[in-house]
Amino acid sequence: MQIILANPRGFCAGVDRAIEIVKRVLAQLGAPIYVHHEVVHNKTVVEELKVQGAVFVEKIENIPDGATVIFSAHGVAPSVRKEAKKKKLQIFDATCPLVIKVHMEVVRYSRLAYECILIGHAGHPEIEGTLGYYNNLEGGIYLLEKQEDISYLHVKNPLKLAYVTQTTLSVDNTNQIIARLKQCYPFIVSPKKEDICYATQNRQDAVKQLISQCDVVLVVGSVNSSNSNRLKELSERLGKPAYLVDSAKDIPFKALTNKSVIGITAGASAPEFLVQQLVTSLQKWSGGQVRELMGYPENITFTLPRELQKEMGTS
């Protein structure tokens, strides 16, 4: 058996930044600190931070007045920020800068009274946060999940219409939706730069390269991770069975029997040590050799909030 690792895989700059913010706030202020929603969608990461003193909550009302809160990488609506300030919480913002870019696009369309179509998955925290940035009653914001939903749109003014997208979508599916939107609404305004983040694009491209060389794909990632699920779906859509695994304990050994080549990738919220644990378990089981594909270099980093840079002595 052979084991092939996709490249790139695993943590992106936004996830790295969010986790580092939680760790630094814990080091600076001590436990407990509160995190609004899971800081990133990975079970192992969340459990490790819980042990260090992070308390994860879904509602600001569950945080004591005057405590410290960190907003997750997925971002929050302005109403959540307002509620946190009302409770006099000390706020640290771990929202991914690429998500903030989408927020600012929605704010601009709202100010211009442009209607806005938001392409994404209902109920995802990034979507819930982004929807909250539109507040112009003359226009409107509409959530679009799939191409078929376009026929149900009721746009007030097709000449003042724009779209934005969730950052962790399937690139291929989203491009199909956008192409159909442009057919139906020729004057629709596009983002100056696409909203799907570089890491989502790169990891999906890496899976396309991977599946041509393997029989089955294991995606390291949690069930609530949007980008991890998109990697699994992409593999299956292109004809290769795929399994989402949180850790080595979840390896579907029966499904791997008689498979010659196993491909492994990881969602942008999955740490590399989980990939290596997966490889170790597979090697013990099969004695397989490991090789890593050539990939796209990712040199992007995002700076920490200024107050954490200063307190922790970084630049």
C-alpha positions, 0 to 999 in steps of 0.5 A: 500500500502507498500513502500520498499526502496532498499539498497544501493541506491543513491550517491556513493563516486565518486559523493559525491567527485565531488559535494564537489569539486564544493562546495569547489571551490565556497567557496574558489574562489567565483562565477562564476566557470565553470564546463566542462559538468554536474558534475554529471548526476542529474538535481536537483544537477546541478540546485542547483549548478547553483544557487550557481554560477557554470556555466556548459559548454560543450566546453572549448572554451566557458570559458574565458581565465584565469578562473577556470574550474572543470572537471566532475566526468565522466572525460575528454580526454587529448585533453580537458586538453591540451585546458584548459591549453592553455587558462591558466585555473585554473583546478580542477579535479573531475574525479571519481578515478574509471574512472581514473583507466580505463583511466590508463588501456587504456594508458597502452594498448596504450603504449604496442601497444595492441588493446583495446575494450571499452565496453560502450555507444556511446556519453556518456561523460565517453566514450568520455574521455576514447577513448581519452587516446588511441593514438597508430596508430599501434593498435587501440581502438574500441567501443563495445555497444552490443554483436551483434557488436562483429561480426563487429570487425576487429582486426589486431592482436588477440594475442595483444588484451585487453578490458575495460568497462565503469564504469556504465554498466549493470553488467549482459549484460556486463558479457555476452558481455565479455563471447562472446569476450573470445569465439571469442578471447581466448587470450584477456586480462582482467582488473586486477579488473573489471571496472564496479564500486562497486556502480553500482554493489551494486545498481543492486544487490539491485534491484534484491532483491527489485523486488522479493518483489514489484509490480512496481519500481520507480528509482530516477534519471535523464534521462541522468544518465547511472547507473539510466537507467540501474536500470530501464532496470534491473527491466523491464528485470526481469519482473517488470514495472519501471519508471525513476523519477527526483523528486516527481513531476514526480510520475506516479500515474496512473501507481501505481493505484491498485499496492500493493507494490511500490519499490524505488531505486535511481541511484548513482547520485541521492541525498537521499532527493529526495528519501525521498520527493518521499516517503512523496508524496506516503504516502500522496497519499496512506498512505502506510507504509515504510520499508527498505531492508537490504543492503551492507554496503558501507564505501568507500570514495575518498579524495579531491584534495590536494589543496582543503584539505589544503585551507579548513583545512581538512585532 
